[in-house]
Amino acid sequence: MQSEPETVCNVAISFDRCKITSVTCSCGNKDIFYCAHVVALSLYRIRKPDQVKLHLPISETLFQMNRDQLQKFVQYLITVHHTEVLPTAQKLADEILSQNSEINQVHGAPDPTAGASIDDENCWHLDEEQVQEQVKLFLSQGGYHGSGKQLNLLFAKVREMLKMRDSNGARMLTLITEQFMADPRLSLWRQQGTAMTDKYRQLWDELGALWMCIVLNPHCKLEQKASWLKQLKKWNSVDVCPWEDGNHGNELPNLTNALPQGANANQDSSNRPHRTVFTRAIEACDLHWQDSHLQHIISSDLYTNYCYHDDTENSLFDSHGWPLWHEHVPTACARVDALRSHGYPREALRLAIAIVNTLRRQQQKQLEMFRAQKKELLHKGVTSITNLEGWVGHPLDPIGTLFSSLMEACRVDDESFHGFSDFTENMGQCKSLEYQHLPAHKFLEEGESYLTLAVEVALIGLGQQRIMPDGLYAQEKVCRNEEQLISKLQEIELDDTLVKIFRKQAVFLLEAGPYSGLGEVIHRESVPMHTFAKYLFTSLLPHDAELAYKTALRAMRLLVLESTAPSGDMSRPHHIASVVPNRYPRWFTLSHIESQQCELASTMLTAAKGDVRRLETVLESIQKNIHSSSHIFKLAQDAFKIATLMDSLPDITLLKVSLELGLQVMRMTLSTLNWRRREMVRWLVTCATEVGVYALDSIMQSWFTLFTPTEATSIVATTVMSNSTIVRLHLDCHQQEKLAGSARTLALQCAMKDPQNCALSALTLCEKDHIAFETAYQIVLDAATTGMSYSQLFTIARYMEHRGYPMRAYKLATLAMTHLNLSYNQDTHPAINDVLWACALSHSLGKNELAAIIPLVVKSVKCATVLSDILRRCTLTTPGMVGLHGRRNSGKLMSLDKAPLRQLLDATIGAYINTTHSRLTHISPRHYSEFIEFLSKARETFLMAHDGHIQFTQFIDNLKQIYKGKKKLMMLVRERFG
């Protein structure tokens, strides 16, 4: 670099059979990869081979020298390096001259310049210490700062090494694994019982898959495999070794080679050792490549047997005479992955084709078998799960492996071109890096290609009926893998050939019974098909709408949420059957699954716009299969949006679907708490308005099945009666009256049912109809004595006054007073304004009304300041003078010496006396001045009585006597009141 001073580095590189076997550099830079100086020297040697002089091995040169030359050579060498070499030279000289020395037991001598023996192991130089340091560093960063990405790059490096058949691949993976196993977080998580992070889990998965590849190397030596097995078993036995399914516990039997057979099949899950991330690789150490049929498949494109009868379950050839490979599918696919990883792409492809042909044949056989037993199975209504381990979401990703192997074969670019030349004839001019339908391979049907095969195997895997695995991680992995596979499929443009495959597989999946997740009867524990079906639906829709809908509608099921769902075949040798009835809370991804179900339904609704028959079918399916109110509400809103798009007239059928779904949501959430309920009710009224006046009328007539009384009056009827609704609907007078009638009937029913919350709304809604209004008022009166609070009654009373019914307002105010109780210290109570208003109303109506309310006030209110306020107001004006109907009284002020004001005055004086004693029991010096002000107010009230002066003096004397201990306070009282 220009900014750095120039330094000179001494670099030495050793080669052996085209590999760099060791490097040294004086720069001291440490990394997994070679430093820049080693790379520079290597490039220099490659570009300018003539500049680096090539010598014969030194032993050859020495052989050509005579005795004098040899002596000269040795002495010069010692002279040039005498300090370093002399001790070694003398020691060697002594040993050579001694007859019995070890050095004289061997003929010849070593030559470091002559290279290794042909049998010696040769591998690239790898700085082991650096690998360990780097992995340790990345792990310590806990997946932040791109360390996860760095670790993935290391794994990719291992795969690259395996592909180059570099034996360092396994060494490097061993070093990486040791660091992973030493990660201190493992024991921490195990102690706390917490799960590791998702990203970290995925790294462990890749680690397990890589070991699987390494032990399946078709050309490794037995002793090599034995040492790996020993190493894997050692890691496997460590108690913090992560488990395969990512959660602490639930297990599957050994499934690498086959499903368990015979006596041990029902082995109890609790006795089985845990399956760790290394278990599959350990089991794969038992696998070998010696099977002659397997050898024939991978080594030749011409391996066929046309005389073969394809009649048994495990035939070696199919009816075309093409080879089949029957092995537990994930294991067979792990072989494909191993072949690809170790640099055998052609062999991998041949095996992949044999596996896909086997899967297709099995699919056909299973269909025939199911058709034979269909009646009986459908009659029973139960099914068994044939695959306890699904292929999508499987730790070994079998479908992904087949898919990418086949896709690689049809991705034509210069690099892989030579690799597949013997598979294809007349390739013609192909665009580089595009997926091509390459001409048929020997073992493909007419018109088929690697591309059609890749697509077909993806569809077979995605449509397979499989059990929902245990544990959050395993369940999330199923979703993730499915989505990854679908997104890869979406990159492929569908042409006629591929549409044929889609059609064929969709029909198969619908008819295939228990082997398909889209079969007529499925197990309630099956992984749902919503995501896959949505992809199938959109792909098939332009080509075969009938089949597209059939597939999507079949996939709408979510049996795990249905209490009456068939529970499956109880004879299965598996522990899930015993816990079936209450298991679904352990479906950790249920909310994701339900949202995918909702997505599928929404996609169908959008597509079915304008088609009455289809819309009805989709609606039925939604009502039958979707169990969550919020998802049904989302669909109702979606349907509404699609139905009322700005550029066209509303689609009335879709609007009705929207309303129907909205009504279902109302019924579902009526008795359960739902925070979105108000929004849902408002939305439903909007939707019904769009549908038309009859829809509004209908929801009001059946309000009790949809809304609470409060919602029905305060939101539904009020919105229906609003001007904006009437304008929006272009109603004539007759229609308006009919709608208003329904609203009034609803209002009265609600007021009867819940007078506290609905009475006021009912009165408001019935204002324009005399009989209805009277009825509503009567309902309020009937409820006033029992079910209503003073605040509700005061609110309605004020409304009555505002509407011009003062006598009714007065009646309700007196009823409200009987419910009220204001104690001496509640001088800021919210009901005070209502009490003052009620007294003002009574005063305005006349003496009799005031006389009737005062005893109620005296009984309910014990607060002196409130009572004195009422008293003062009553003495300022004549009752009835401000009468609303022009009634004139005699015009005299009321006397304080006569009832009813005398009663009020006495009560007020009494309240002041009681309050004073109450306050004095707990008074502190900082409240003294405030107390003196209070006594001044009390004096004003005492003086209103004709003997008030005497009463007040007695009262003060009393205080001085009783509270003489409070000297300072009594001194203040004397100062002010004598």
Rosetta blueprint (number, residue, H / E / L):
1 M L
2 Q L
3 S L
4 E L
5 P L
6 E L
7 T L
8 V L
9 C L
10 N L
11 V E
12 A E
13 I E
14 S E
15 F E
16 D E
17 R L
18 C L
19 K E
20 I E
21 T E
22 S E
23 V E
24 T E
25 C E
26 S L
27 C L
28 G L
29 N L
30 K L
31 D L
32 I L
33 F L
34 Y L
35 C L
36 A H
37 H H
38 V H
39 V H
40 A H
41 L H
42 S H
43 L H
44 Y H
45 R H
46 I H
47 R H
48 K L
49 P H
50 D H
51 Q H
52 V L
53 K L
54 L L
55 H L
56 L L
57 P L
58 I H
59 S H
60 E H
61 T H
62 L H
63 F H
64 Q L
65 M L
66 N L
67 R H
68 D H
69 Q H
70 L H
71 Q H
72 K H
73 F H
74 V H
75 Q H
76 Y H
77 L H
78 I H
79 T H
80 V H
81 H L
82 H H
83 T H
84 E H
85 V H
86 L H
87 P H
88 T H
89 A H
90 Q H
91 K H
92 L H
93 A H
94 D H
95 E H
96 I H
97 L H
98 S L
99 Q L
100 N L
101 S L
102 E H
103 I H
104 N H
105 Q H
106 V L
107 H L
108 G L
109 A L
110 P L
111 D L
112 P L
113 T L
114 A L
115 G L
116 A L
117 S L
118 I L
119 D L
120 D L
121 E L
122 N L
123 C L
124 W L
125 H L
126 L L
127 D L
128 E H
129 E H
130 Q H
131 V H
132 Q H
133 E H
134 Q H
135 V H
136 K H
137 L H
138 F H
139 L H
140 S H
141 Q L
142 G L
143 G L
144 Y L
145 H L
146 G L
147 S H
148 G H
149 K H
150 Q H
151 L H
152 N H
153 L H
154 L H
155 F H
156 A H
157 K H
158 V H
159 R H
160 E H
161 M H
162 L H
163 K H
164 M L
165 R L
166 D L
167 S L
168 N H
169 G H
170 A H
171 R H
172 M H
173 L H
174 T H
175 L H
176 I H
177 T H
178 E H
179 Q H
180 F H
181 M H
182 A L
183 D L
184 P L
185 R H
186 L H
187 S H
188 L H
189 W H
190 R H
191 Q H
192 Q H
193 G L
194 T L
195 A L
196 M L
197 T L
198 D H
199 K H
200 Y H
201 R H
202 Q H
203 L H
204 W H
205 D H
206 E H
207 L H
208 G H
209 A H
210 L H
211 W H
212 M H
213 C H
214 I H
215 V H
216 L L
217 N L
218 P L
219 H L
220 C L
221 K L
222 L H
223 E H
224 Q H
225 K H
226 A H
227 S H
228 W H
229 L H
230 K H
231 Q H
232 L H
233 K H
234 K H
235 W H
236 N H
237 S H
238 V L
239 D L
240 V L
241 C L
242 P L
243 W E
244 E L
245 D L
246 G L
247 N L
248 H L
249 G L
250 N L
251 E L
252 L L
253 P L
254 N L
255 L L
256 T L
257 N L
258 A L
259 L L
260 P L
261 Q L
262 G H
263 A H
264 N H
265 A H
266 N H
267 Q L
268 D L
269 S H
270 S H
271 N H
272 R L
273 P L
274 H L
275 R L
276 T E
277 V L
278 F L
279 T H
280 R H
281 A H
282 I H
283 E H
284 A H
285 C L
286 D L
287 L L
288 H L
289 W L
290 Q L
291 D L
292 S H
293 H H
294 L H
295 Q H
296 H H
297 I H
298 I H
299 S H
300 S L
301 D L
302 L L
303 Y L
304 T L
305 N L
306 Y L
307 C L
308 Y L
309 H L
310 D L
311 D L
312 T L
313 E L
314 N L
315 S L
316 L L
317 F E
318 D L
319 S L
320 H L
321 G L
322 W L
323 P E
324 L L
325 W L
326 H L
327 E L
328 H L
329 V H
330 P H
331 T H
332 A H
333 C H
334 A H
335 R H
336 V H
337 D H
338 A H
339 L H
340 R H
341 S H
342 H L
343 G L
344 Y L
345 P H
346 R H
347 E H
348 A H
349 L H
350 R H
351 L H
352 A H
353 I H
354 A H
355 I H
356 V H
357 N H
358 T H
359 L H
360 R H
361 R H
362 Q H
363 Q H
364 Q H
365 K H
366 Q H
367 L H
368 E H
369 M H
370 F H
371 R H
372 A H
373 Q H
374 K H
375 K H
376 E H
377 L H
378 L H
379 H H
380 K H
381 G L
382 V L
383 T L
384 S L
385 I L
386 T L
387 N L
388 L L
389 E L
390 G L
391 W L
392 V L
393 G L
394 H L
395 P L
396 L L
397 D L
398 P H
399 I H
400 G H
401 T H
402 L H
403 F H
404 S H
405 S H
406 L H
407 M H
408 E H
409 A H
410 C L
411 R E
412 V E
413 D L
414 D H
415 E H
416 S H
417 F H
418 H H
419 G H
420 F H
421 S H
422 D H
423 F H
424 T L
425 E L
426 N L
427 M L
428 G L
429 Q L
430 C L
431 K L
432 S L
433 L L
434 E E
435 Y E
436 Q L
437 H L
438 L L
439 P L
440 A L
441 H L
442 K L
443 F L
444 L L
445 E L
446 E L
447 G L
448 E L
449 S L
450 Y H
451 L H
452 T H
453 L H
454 A H
455 V H
456 E H
457 V H
458 A H
459 L H
460 I H
461 G H
462 L H
463 G H
464 Q E
465 Q L
466 R L
467 I E
468 M L
469 P L
470 D L
471 G L
472 L H
473 Y H
474 A H
475 Q H
476 E H
477 K H
478 V H
479 C H
480 R H
481 N H
482 E H
483 E H
484 Q H
485 L H
486 I H
487 S H
488 K H
489 L H
490 Q H
491 E L
492 I L
493 E L
494 L L
495 D L
496 D H
497 T H
498 L H
499 V H
500 K H
501 I H
502 F H
503 R H
504 K H
505 Q H
506 A H
507 V H
508 F H
509 L H
510 L H
511 E H
512 A L
513 G H
514 P H
515 Y H
516 S E
517 G L
518 L L
519 G L
520 E L
521 V L
522 I L
523 H L
524 R L
525 E L
526 S E
527 V L
528 P L
529 M L
530 H H
531 T H
532 F H
533 A H
534 K H
535 Y H
536 L H
537 F H
538 T H
539 S H
540 L H
541 L L
542 P L
543 H L
544 D L
545 A H
546 E H
547 L H
548 A H
549 Y H
550 K H
551 T H
552 A H
553 L H
554 R H
555 A H
556 M L
557 R L
558 L L
559 L H
560 V H
561 L H
562 E L
563 S L
564 T L
565 A L
566 P L
567 S L
568 G L
569 D L
570 M L
571 S L
572 R L
573 P L
574 H L
575 H H
576 I H
577 A H
578 S H
579 V H
580 V H
581 P H
582 N H
583 R L
584 Y H
585 P H
586 R H
587 W L
588 F L
589 T L
590 L H
591 S H
592 H H
593 I H
594 E H
595 S H
596 Q H
597 Q H
598 C H
599 E H
600 L H
601 A H
602 S H
603 T H
604 M H
605 L H
606 T H
607 A H
608 A L
609 K L
610 G L
611 D L
612 V H
613 R H
614 R H
615 L H
616 E H
617 T H
618 V H
619 L H
620 E H
621 S H
622 I H
623 Q H
624 K H
625 N H
626 I L
627 H L
628 S L
629 S H
630 S H
631 H H
632 I H
633 F H
634 K H
635 L H
636 A H
637 Q H
638 D H
639 A H
640 F H
641 K H
642 I H
643 A H
644 T L
645 L L
646 M L
647 D L
648 S L
649 L L
650 P L
651 D L
652 I H
653 T H
654 L H
655 L H
656 K H
657 V H
658 S H
659 L H
660 E H
661 L H
662 G H
663 L H
664 Q H
665 V H
666 M H
667 R H
668 M H
669 T H
670 L L
671 S L
672 T L
673 L L
674 N L
675 W L
676 R L
677 R H
678 R H
679 E H
680 M H
681 V H
682 R H
683 W H
684 L H
685 V H
686 T H
687 C H
688 A H
689 T H
690 E H
691 V H
692 G L
693 V H
694 Y H
695 A H
696 L H
697 D H
698 S H
699 I H
700 M H
701 Q H
702 S L
703 W H
704 F H
705 T H
706 L L
707 F L
708 T L
709 P H
710 T H
711 E H
712 A H
713 T H
714 S H
715 I H
716 V H
717 A H
718 T H
719 T H
720 V H
721 M H
722 S L
723 N H
724 S H
725 T H
726 I H
727 V H
728 R H
729 L H
730 H L
731 L L
732 D L
733 C H
734 H H
735 Q H
736 Q H
737 E H
738 K H
739 L H
740 A H
741 G H
742 S H
743 A H
744 R H
745 T H
746 L H
747 A H
748 L H
749 Q H
750 C H
751 A H
752 M H
753 K H
754 D L
755 P H
756 Q H
757 N H
758 C H
759 A H
760 L H
761 S H
762 A H
763 L H
764 T H
765 L H
766 C H
767 E L
768 K L
769 D L
770 H H
771 I H
772 A H
773 F H
774 E H
775 T H
776 A H
777 Y H
778 Q H
779 I H
780 V H
781 L H
782 D H
783 A H
784 A H
785 T L
786 T L
787 G L
788 M L
789 S L
790 Y H
791 S H
792 Q H
793 L H
794 F H
795 T H
796 I H
797 A H
798 R H
799 Y H
800 M H
801 E H
802 H H
803 R L
804 G L
805 Y L
806 P H
807 M H
808 R H
809 A H
810 Y H
811 K H
812 L H
813 A H
814 T H
815 L H
816 A H
817 M H
818 T H
819 H L
820 L L
821 N L
822 L E
823 S L
824 Y L
825 N L
826 Q L
827 D L
828 T L
829 H L
830 P L
831 A L
832 I H
833 N H
834 D H
835 V H
836 L H
837 W H
838 A H
839 C H
840 A H
841 L H
842 S H
843 H H
844 S H
845 L H
846 G L
847 K H
848 N H
849 E H
850 L H
851 A H
852 A H
853 I H
854 I H
855 P H
856 L H
857 V H
858 V H
859 K H
860 S H
861 V E
862 K L
863 C L
864 A H
865 T H
866 V H
867 L H
868 S H
869 D H
870 I H
871 L H
872 R H
873 R H
874 C H
875 T H
876 L H
877 T L
878 T L
879 P L
880 G L
881 M L
882 V L
883 G L
884 L L
885 H L
886 G L
887 R L
888 R L
889 N L
890 S L
891 G L
892 K L
893 L L
894 M L
895 S L
896 L L
897 D L
898 K L
899 A L
900 P L
901 L H
902 R H
903 Q H
904 L H
905 L H
906 D H
907 A H
908 T H
909 I H
910 G H
911 A H
912 Y H
913 I H
914 N H
915 T H
916 T H
917 H H
918 S H
919 R H
920 L H
921 T H
922 H L
923 I L
924 S L
925 P H
926 R H
927 H H
928 Y H
929 S H
930 E H
931 F H
932 I H
933 E H
934 F H
935 L H
936 S H
937 K H
938 A H
939 R H
940 E H
941 T H
942 F H
943 L L
944 M L
945 A L
946 H L
947 D L
948 G H
949 H H
950 I H
951 Q H
952 F H
953 T H
954 Q H
955 F H
956 I H
957 D H
958 N H
959 L H
960 K H
961 Q H
962 I H
963 Y L
964 K L
965 G L
966 K L
967 K H
968 K H
969 L H
970 M H
971 M H
972 L H
973 V H
974 R H
975 E H
976 R H
977 F H
978 G L
